[in-house]
Amino acid sequence: MLMDRTWFGAACGLIIGHGWSYTEGFYGTTLLLLLAYAGVYLCKNRPLGLGVLVVCVVLPQCANPPPVHPKNELSISKHCDVMDTIYRGVRSESTLKCEAMEGLVSLRQGRYSARYHPGQRIYLKGTLKAPISAQNPGEFDPRQVGLETGVMWTFEGRTKAVDGAETMDFATNLKLWFRNALDEGERGYGRLALKGMLLGERHAVPRVDIEAFRATGTGHLLAVSGLHIGALCWSVWWLLSLIGIKMKLIYPSRMAAFAALIAVWTLVFLAQSPVSATRAALMLSLALFARIIGWQTHILRLVAVALVATVCASPVNLINVGFQYSFLTVLSLSLITTKISKNPSAITISITASAAAWVVECWHFGTLTFSAPICNLILIPIASVVIVPLGLLGIFVSPLSQQPLDFVSWITELFLGLAGGLADFFGQPMIVGRHWSPIVLAILVVSLVRLNWWHTILVTTAMIGVTLYEKPNHTYIDFVYVGQGDSTLLVSNGSAALVDTGGEYDVRRLLGHLSRQGIKELDWVLITHHHPDHYGGLKALAKTIHIKHIFHSPTGDEGSHWTEMVSTVDGLSLKRPNPFQTLGEFTIQNLFPTENRNASENDRSIALRVTRQHSSLMLTGDLESFGERRLVAMGIPPSDVLQLGHHGSRTSSIQAFLNAVSPKLAIASCGLNNRYGFPHGDVVKRLKSNGTRLLSTSTNGWIRLIPLKAGWTALSLRSSN
């Protein structure tokens, strides 16, 4: 018990020490403070434990200076060495170390480009680009992860192998053979799913099946996680123990444990060492080694030791969503088997694991999959006891015969059908908003840990405070980053509406933002004009969010893409908006476009003027000079904020229009590093000469306007600097 507390003190200290580098929000800061209290409480009256706790908090601050962000772009002409390569089907990603350069370089190789392997030396000539940062709150941030793992650049340009082009070591050959075995034989559809379930290659799994797993709360089956490692370990240990007993061997259980140890790390190696699988393998290795030498093990100690080792090896794991899922689930299951019941029922285990996953799901995605306990209870036994062990066995015997692997692929196809049926029956996860995650965490902690009344009040009060702090403002306007597109969210007093949906390929950003804000219904969606970068996300949006009305301005020549898209979405009410409408505290004036059929589609955009007391905002869609002159002739009143027409193109935001609107702040909705150069330099000069401040989603990411008595307050994900 003493060692358990010491190890947990060390784990708390490491999380606190490294956590300050990643934590910016109030939720993360509160969790670190609670962990600090928990660490001190666990180690009180234990000098060794307190000493370990303090060292683990202080050491990361001294050992890890803040990473320096590189320039956005850098030309390169250098020789580089391939350090490692991750294989994902016909694509791969190599990590390079270049001469006289700080940091590592990431090189992605596609279907038709050369594939490089560890040990090769290659020549690069092109451009290095810094990893792209998250553009909306709560999104995955590859720039931060890249810097912490040493990968400071991605390469675009020409490559050429200098030496070692034809040589691959045994390890690389084994990885490729393992993957190629799933590309042969029949039952191709089932083999695609097997790639995801056995190797974690989610990209190989058909999109419809990925959505089915996500809807049932079993998305972890498409990643090599602790479930896969545990299933393989148990299968090998049980089978070899049974054989050893039948053969009357000495210590059959210990020999089986040794074989299971080899099998576990073989799978981790072949799956290219994902974080959650490595953590599980480390825990199982400690347990198996203890069994081999006859020591007694404690599961909570194993969890703590695995956490310490994983964080020491790579602190960035703390912000890895998969690691958070895996660790919190394992910790919860460990607590319920040691603190609550030594033999919990299957439904208790499923509910506990699902509740632990809900904490992470709610914070990162804003949803709760309430069907997860039932779906996990049905799907996980089939996957862990049947598909994973038999699939791995089928791969190893594939040089002799493809029939075993085809049989497992057939079972996998039936499994996919079952998952799809459950997804159709239960529907999509419930959107609740990320601010409910602290409450879910508080319920989980109070249920699993035997706290006294004071600690119960402390945890509950802290999490309620975080929930109230993280809850979105009751009235605001968000300019959501949707790539080279446009989408503006209006929220007031519980009502929400959307102006444009962005393009089809970046709608996931919009859906993620709406879910994290807790928005599951839109009073209306207004499409300013019929260009795909403004309406392309409507189809996917309507499948996830309930939309009461869709407003647009019919022109009679909207185009086949618009007509086809609308025809595939059932139950949508399409009509022309009223000249004036309200949304909570917002008053919205719709300024209809010209009926001149000779005008461009951009100049037939609906413009909107949104007001609340002393705050006003003008949205102009893609209006260009013709449409802006028409608004000036109509006598539009000034507005505090202007969303630049056509994403900041030089054909929009003419001087006469800027003089009429007279904005204090201008916002450009455009994509990062877009090929058009938006916002255009001429527009920037006009705004500067008018004394207008400029924010753009390409530079600042997500932008929020909050109306106050004195006018708008503007927030953004990043400063202009």
N, C-alpha and C positions, 0 to 999 in steps of 0.2 A: 504493500500500500504506500509505503514511504517513497519507493522508486517510481510508482505510478504518478504520484503528485509532483515529484521532481521533474519527470519527463513532461508532464503537462505544463508545469511552470516554464520549462524551456520552450515548449511549443508556443505558449502565450507570449513569451518574451520575443521570440523570432517574428511572430505575426505583427506585434506592436512595432518592433524595430524596423521591419521592412515596410509595414503598412503605411507609415507616414509618407512614404515616397509616392504612393498610389492614391491615397485617400484625399478627396477634395470636398465631398459633400458632408452634410451633417450626420447622415446615417452611418457612414463609415467611421467618422470621428467618434460617435457615441459607442459604436461597437468596440473600437480600440480601447476606449476608457473603461468599458465594462470588462473587457479582457484583462486589462491591467489590474482592476479590482479583483477579478477571479484568480489571477495568478498570485497576487499577494495573499489572498485568503487561503488558497491551496497550500502555499509554502510558508505560512506564518508559523513561528516557533521552530522552523527548520532552517538553520543557517545555510546549509548546502543548497536547498531549494531556492531561497531568496538570492543567494549569490549567483546561481545559474540564471535566474530570472533577470537580474540586473545586467549581467554580462550579455545575455541574448538581446536585451533592449538596446544597449549602448553599442555593441560591436558592429551591427549593420550601419549605424550612422558614421562610424569611422572608416569602415571598409568600403562602402559604396558611395562615392561622391555623386551628386546629381548628374545625370547624363546630359551631354551638350548636344543640342539639336543641330544637325548639319544644315548646310544650305539646301535650298529646294532642288537645285540642279547642278551638275558638274560634268564637264566633258572629260573623257577618259580614253587613253590609249596605252594599255598595260598588259603585262602577263600576270595571270592569276592561277592559283592552285585550287582544285576542287576539294573541299574539306568533307562534304557530306552531300548526299542526294536523297530526297524523299520521292518515292515513285507513287504516282496516282494514275493508274491505267496507262493510257498512251501519253500522258503528260507527266512531267517531273519538275522538281524544283531543287536546284543545287545551291549550296552555300560556298562562296568563294572567299579566299584570302588573297588580296592583291598586293603587289610590291609597293612599299613605302606609302601605305594607306592605312588610316585608322578605321577600324570597324570592318565588318564582313559585308559581302555583297550577295544579294539574292538574284539568281538567274532562273527564270521560268522557261521551260522548254515545252513546246506544243507538239501536236501530232506530226507535223511535217518538218520540225527543226531537229538539229542534231541533239542527241542525248549524251550527257557527260556523266562520268562516274567518279567516285572518290579515288584520288591518286593521280588524276589527269592534270595536265598543265595546259591552259588554254589562253588565247589572246583575245582581248576585248577592245573594240573600238566603237564608241558611241557615247551615250549619255547615262549618267547615274542620277537617279531621282530619289529623294527622301521618301520613306513610306508615308502614305496618305493618312492624315489624322481622321478621327471620327468627326462627322459633320452634324450630327444631331445628338442631343443628350441621351446617354444610355447606350449608344451604339458601340460596337467593338472598335477599339482604337489600335490599328496595326502599327502606327508610328511609335506609340509608347512601348508596345510589346517588342517591336523590332529593336529599339534602342536598348532596352534592358537585356535582350538576348544577344546583343552585339551586332545584329543585322541593321546597318545604318543606311543601306542603299538598295535600290532595285535597278537592274540594268536593262537598257533598251538600245539595241544596235546590232552590229555584226560580231560573230564569234568564230573562232577557228581553233581546232585542236593542235597543240604544238607537239606533244608526245604522249605516249600511253593511250592512244586512241582505241587500240584494239584489245587492251588488257582490262580485265575485271577480276577483282579478287573473289575468293570463295564466298564471302559474305554477300557481296553484291549479286553474284550468280544465283545464290540460294533465294534471295529476296525476289528476283525476277522470275525464277522458276516457279516459286510459290504462287505468284500472281498469274503467270501464263497458264498454269494448270486449270484455272477457272475460265479461261477463254476457249477451251477446247470442248469437244463433245456436244451433246444435244442439250435441250432445256436451257436455252440461252437466257430466257427471262428470269428463271430461278437463279441462275449463276450470277446475274447482275446483283440480285439481292444478297446472295452469299458473299459477294465482294464487300458489301457494306457491313454485313454481320460478322464476317470472319477477319477482315482486314481493315475495317473502319473506313473504307473508300465510299463515303456517302454519295459522292458525285456520280458513281456508277448506278445507283439505285434510281429507278424511274420516279419522276417528281410526284406522281399520284400516290405512290407508296410512301414516300417521305412524309407527305401531308397526312396520310393515314396514321403513321406512327406518331407524328406530333399530336394529332387530335386525340389519340388514346393515351398520351403521356408515356409512351414507350420509345421515344426517340433515341434513348441511350442504347437501344439494341443495334443501332447503326453506327456505333463507335466501339472500338475494342476497349472495354471498360473493366471494372472489377468483376462484373457479372461473368464476362467471358473467361477471365483468368480463374475465378473461383470455380466455374463449371468445369473447366479443363482439369484443374487441380483435383477436384473431388472425383471426377471420372477416372483419372489415371490412378489415383491413390486407392479408390475402392476396387477397381478391376485387378490391379496388381496385388493388393492385399488378399483378395479372394483367391487368386491363383497361387500365391505363396502359401496360404493356409492349406489349400488342396494338395500342394506338393510337399507339405510339412517342412517348409524352410525355417531356419532360425531367424527370428526377428523379422517376419514378413512385413509388418507395418512400417518398420524403419526403412527397409529397402524400397517399399512402395513410396514412402515420403521422399526418398532421394530421387527416384524416377520422376515423381510429380514436380520436384524442384527444377529438374532439367526441362521438363515439358513446359512449365510456366514461363521460364526465361526464353525458351525457344520461340514461343508465341509472341512475347513482348518484342523480341528482336525482329521477327518476320513482320510484325505490325508496325515497325519503325518507331518503337518506344513512345507511344502516346502517354501523356501525363497520368491520366487516371489508371491506365493499365500498369504503369511502372510503380505507382503508389500501392496498388493491390498486390503486385508481385513482391514488393518489398515486405509487406505485411505477412503474406503467405510464406515467404522465405524464412522469416524469423520464426514463424510457427512451425514450419517443417523442420528447420534446423534444430529447434528445441526438441521436437519429437525424435529426431534422429539420435540426439545425444541423451535423451531421456529427461530433459528439463520440463518443468511445469510452466505454462505460459498464461498470461493474462491479456485478454483481448484489448482492454483499454490501454494497456502499456504498448501493445503493438501499434495501435492507432497513433499514439503520441510519438513513438519512435519513427514511424513512417512519415508523419507530418514534419518532424524536425529534419529528417533526411531530405525530404522533397523540397522544403523551403530553402535549406542550405544549398542544395544543388542548383536551384533556379528560383529565386524569389518571385519572379514574374508569374509563377504558377498561382499566386494568391489571387490574381485577377483573371485567371483562366476559368471560363464558365464551366467547362467540363470537370475541372478539378474541384470547383466549389460544389457542384452536384454530387460528385463521387464522395468527397470527404465528408460532407454534411450527412449524406445518407448512411455511410458506414459508421460514423460516430453515433448517429441516432439509433441504428440497429444494435451497436455495441452497448449503448446505455440501456436499451430496453431489455437486453438479455442478461445484463449484470445487475441492474438496479430495480427493474420492475418484475420480470418473470424469466426464469432460466429456460423455460420451454414455452415461448409464446406461440400462439396459433398462426397459421398461414395468413389469415385475414389481418391479424394484428401486425405482422411483419409488413404486409403490403401497405396498410394504412400509414404505418410509421415511415416507411421509405418514401411514400408519395408525399406525406406532409413535409418531410425534409426537402424534397425536390420542389415543393410549392414555394418555399422561401426564396429559392434562387430563380425559379420561373417567374414569380410575381415581380421581382425586382428588375430582372433583365428584359422581360417580355411583356409585363403588365397583365398576364393572364393566369388563370388557375384551371387546371384540368381535373375537375372533380370526379371524372370517370376513371382516373388513373388507378385507384386501388383495385377496382374490379378488373380492368383491362390488364394490369400487371399480374394479377392472380391467374388470369387465363393464359396470357401470352408468354410470360417469362419461363414457366416450367417447360413449355414446348421448345423455346429457343435455347435454354441453358442445358437441358437434359438430353435433347434429341438433336437439334440442328447444329449447334456449335461443336460438340464432340464428334458426331458422325461426319460433319463437314470437314473438320481437320483430318480425320482418319481417311476420308475419301480423297483428299488432296495427296496425302502421302502414298496411297496405293494407286494413284492415277497413272503412273508409268506402266503398271501392269494391266489396269482396266479402268475405263471411264464409267462403267455401269454404277459402281457405288456412289460416285459423285452425281451422276444423273438422277439416281434415286433420291439423294438428299435434296437436289434441286427441285424435284417434283414435290417433296414434302414442303420445301420453302415456298413454292407457288401456292400450295394450299394454305400455308401460314399467312401469306400476303392477303389471300382472299378473306381469311378470318379477321385479320387486322382491319381490312377495308370495311367489312361488315360491321364491326364494332364501331368504327369511326362514323359510318353512316347512321348507326342507331343512336349514338350519344351526341353527335354533332361536334361543333368546334369548341375549343376551350373558352371559358367565360372571361370576358374582358373586365378587369376590376381596377386597373391602374397600379403602377409600381409603388405608390405610397402605402399600400396595404401590406407590403412585405414585412415591415417591422412587427405588425400585429400577429401575423402568421408565425414569425420567429418567436415572439413572446409566448404564444400558446404552446409551441413545440417545446421550448425550454422548461416552462412550468409543468408540462405534462411528463417530461422524461427525467428531469433532475429534481431530486428531493430537496427543495429549498425551504428555509424557514420563512416565517411571515414577513420578516424585514427584507430578505432578498427577493421574495416574490413581489412585494410592493415596488422595490427598486427597479427590477427588470420591467415590470408592467408599466410603471410610470415613464421610464425612459423610452420605451418603444411607442407608447401613446404620444409622447412629445415629438418623437421623430416623425410619426405618421402625420400629425397636424402640421409640422414644419414642411414636410415634403409634399403635402397636398397642393395641387396647382391652384393658382389664383382663380377667383370666381369669374373674372372678366379679363380677357387678354386676346391678343392676335399673334399667331405664330406664322412666320415665314419658314416653312419646312424645306430643308435641303433635299431635293429630289433630282440631283444631277442637273443636266441641261434641260430644265423644265421649270414648271411653275406650280406651286400649291400653297395656298394661304388658308390657315385655320382660324375661324372666329369662334370664340367661346364667351358666353355671358350668362350668368345665373342659371347654370345647369343646361343651357341650350347650346348646341354646336352646329356650325355650318362650314362648308368648304368652298373656296373659290379655286377651281381647277384641281386636277388630280396628279399632275406630272405625267411622265411617260410610263410606258408599260414595264420597262426593265428596271426602273427605280421605284416602283410602287411599294416594294418591300420596306423601303425607308419610311414612306408615309404610313403604312399599316403599323409598323413598329412604333412610330411616334404616337399615333392615335391610341394604341393599346397601352403604352406606358402612361399616357395622360388619363386613361380610364374612360375613353370615349367609345361607346358601343352603339351610338345612334346619332345620325345627322339629320337635322331638320330639313336641310336641303344642300344640294351640291350645284353650284353654278359653273357652267362651262362658258368661259368668255368667248371662245371661238373654236372652230373645228380643225385644229392642228393636233397631231398625236402627242406632242410634248405637253399639251394642256389637258387632254382627256384620256390618254392611253391607259391610265391606271384605273379607269372607272369600272371595268369588268371585275378585276380582282377586288376592288374596294367593295363592290356591291355584294360579293360572296361572303365578306367578313363583317361588314358594318351595315346595320339597317339604315336605309336611306328613304326618307319620306317622299321627297320630291327632287327631281332633277330639272334645273332651269337652263335653257339655252335660247339662242335667237335663231329660229329656223330660217335658212336662206334658200332651200330648194336644191342646192348643189353642195351639200356637206361633204360628199365624197363617199366612195364605196367602203373605205375602212371604218368610218363612223357608222354607216348604215349596218354593216356586218357586225360591228361590236355591240351596238344597241340591240340588234335582233337576238343576240345570244344571252342577253340578260333579261330574265323574266320579272314581271311585276314592277317595273320601273315606271313612274309617272313623269313623262317629259312634257314640259310646257314652257311658255314664255313667262319670265318673271313680271311681277307688278312693278310699276315705276317706283313705288316706295314700299318698304317692308321693315319689320323690326325683328331683332334677335336679342332677347333679353334687354339690356340697357343700350344696345346699339340701334341706331336708325340708319337705314341703308337706302341710298338713292341709286337706282339703276339708270344709267345713261345709255340709251339704246343707240346702236350704230346706224350708219347711213343705210338706206335701202337701195343705193346705187349699185347695180350688179357689176359695174365696171371697176368698182373698188376692190382692192386686194382682200384676201381673207383676213389678214392682219388688221386692216382698217375697218373690218366689220366686227371687231371685238366689242363686247359689252364693257363699259367702264362703270366703276362703282365708287361712290363716295360714302364712307363709313364715318359716322359721328357719334360721339358720346360727350355731352356737356361741352367742355372747352377743348376737346380733342377731336381731330379730324384726319382722315386718311383717304388718299385717292389711289385706286387700283385701275390700271388701264389695259390689262391684258397685253396684247402685242400691237397696240395702236402705233402707227407711224405718223409721219408728218401730216398727211391728209386728215386722218382722224383727229389729231391733236388740234389742227387749225379749226376744225369743225367745233370741237369743245370750246375753244377760245371764243368763237363766234357766238356760241350759245350763252356765254357769260358765266362760265363756271366760277364759283367762289374759291378763294385761297384755301389751302389745306396744309396742316402742320407737317404731314409726312406724305411722300409720293413714292409709290412703287414704279420704278422706271419702266416705260413701255418697251416691249420686245427685248427684255432681259438686259437693257442697257445698250442696244444697238445705236449706231450713229444716225440711223434714219429716224430715230425717235428722240424724244426729249429736246425738241427744238427750242430756241431761245424764247420765242413768243409764248410758248406753252409754259416754260419754267417761270417766266415773269408773271403769268396769270395765276398759276398755282402757288408760287412763292413758298416752296417748302423749306422747312428748317432741316429736315432730314430726308435723304433719298435712299431707297433700298433697291438693289438689283438682285433678282433671282436668276442665278446662272450657275453653270457647272464648273467644278474645279478644273483648271488647265483646259478650258474649252477651246476648240479650234477656231472659234470666231473672235476670240480676244475680248469677249464681253466682261465687264462694261467697257465700252470703247473709249479710247483716250480722248476723243473730241468731246464726248459726253462728260467725262471727268473734268475736263477743263471748263466747260460751261457751268457745271455745278460749283466748281471752285471759285469762279468769277462771281457767282451769285452768293457766295458764302454759305453754301449748303453742304452739310456733312453727309458723307457717303458710307453706307454699309452694304456689303454684298455677301450672299450665301457662299460664294466661291472662296472668299477670304475669311469671313467671320463665321461660317457655318450657320446653324440655326439662329434666327433672330426673333425676339419676342418684344411686342409693344404692350405696355401696361398703362391704361388710362388713369391719370391722377387729376386732382383739381387744377393743377397748374399746367396740364398737358400730358403728353406721352413720356413715359420712361422706357428707354430702349435697353434691352439686355441681349447679349450674344454669347455664343459658345466660346469664341476667341476674340481678342481685341484685334484691331486693325494692324497693330504692330507685330 
